[in-house]
Amino acid sequence: MSTHRVPADDIVQRINLHLLRCATLLACEQPNLGLKDANRALGLAESERIYHLRSKSHLYRGLCFRKLARWVEASSAFTKAANIRSWASRVGELKSEAEENIDALEAEWPKKVRFVD
């Protein structure tokens, strides 16, 4: 039985293709579709243990959640993306924005309703 493994460069290109498609879909105001590509990229990055692309995938997931006003998921994704050096300050800003929106939503809701992480 032959075990065929996809070369690492091909995996990286496939992950980046999904992230590029996600960015394009975000620009076209289709964050739900973009989220699917970001999730595919994340799945590949995790299964192949390509950690910098895992973080990058979380960043794109966060951007999709942000567009969808899904602030809890956005905050969580931005936390997981925080180790991207070139985006470090921007990720912090995005996480702060998500947290502010979570606080605003919680203030509007009855005391019995709370977010579950």
PyMOL commands that set and color helices and strands:
alter all, ss='L'
color gray80, all
select helices_A, chain A and resi 8-27+31-47+51-67+71-80+85-108
alter helices_A, ss='H'
color red, helices_A
deselect
rebuild
show_as cartoon
